[in-house]
Amino acid sequence: MKAYGLLLLAAIVCALFSDQIDKICGMDNQLKKVLLVFSAGVFLVCMIGVAASIF
């Protein structure tokens, strides 16, 4: 359960700072989209894992 929390924290940080990371790299919103998709995927996988561990 602890690993899910750490992964969720990483996904939230990536999502929150995706705009600043994209500006620093100068990728013209391409990196921002990739980071948001990555964050959403990690979030969904973690939620499935949490739900599976509850049942």
C-alpha positions as CSV (number, residue, x, y, z in Angstrom):
1,M,0.0,0.0,0.0
2,K,2.9,2.3,0.7
3,A,4.3,1.9,-2.8
4,Y,0.9,3.1,-4.3
5,G,1.1,6.2,-2.2
6,L,4.6,7.0,-3.5
7,L,3.6,6.4,-7.1
8,L,0.5,8.6,-6.6
9,L,2.6,11.4,-5.2
10,A,5.0,11.2,-8.2
11,A,2.0,11.3,-10.6
12,I,0.5,14.3,-8.8
13,V,3.8,16.2,-8.8
14,C,4.3,15.4,-12.5
15,A,0.8,16.7,-13.3
16,L,1.1,19.8,-11.2
17,F,4.5,20.8,-12.6
18,S,4.1,19.6,-16.2
19,D,3.6,23.2,-17.5
20,Q,6.8,24.4,-15.9
21,I,8.8,21.3,-17.0
22,D,7.5,21.9,-20.6
23,K,8.6,25.5,-20.5
24,I,12.1,24.7,-19.2
25,C,12.6,22.0,-21.9
26,G,11.1,24.2,-24.6
27,M,9.0,21.4,-26.2
28,D,6.0,23.5,-27.2
29,N,3.4,21.6,-25.1
30,Q,4.4,18.2,-26.4
31,L,6.2,17.2,-23.2
32,K,3.2,18.6,-21.1
33,K,0.8,16.2,-22.9
34,V,3.1,13.3,-22.4
35,L,3.5,14.0,-18.7
36,L,-0.3,14.4,-18.2
37,V,-1.0,11.1,-20.0
38,F,1.8,9.4,-17.9
39,S,0.3,10.9,-14.7
40,A,-3.2,9.7,-15.6
41,G,-2.0,6.2,-16.4
42,V,-0.1,5.9,-13.2
43,F,-3.1,7.2,-11.2
44,L,-5.4,4.6,-12.9
45,V,-3.1,1.7,-12.3
46,C,-2.7,2.7,-8.7
47,M,-6.4,3.0,-8.2
48,I,-6.9,-0.5,-9.7
49,G,-4.2,-1.8,-7.3
50,V,-5.8,-0.2,-4.3
51,A,-9.2,-1.5,-5.2
52,A,-7.8,-5.0,-5.8
53,S,-6.1,-5.0,-2.4
54,I,-9.3,-3.9,-0.6
55,F,-11.2,-6.8,-2.1
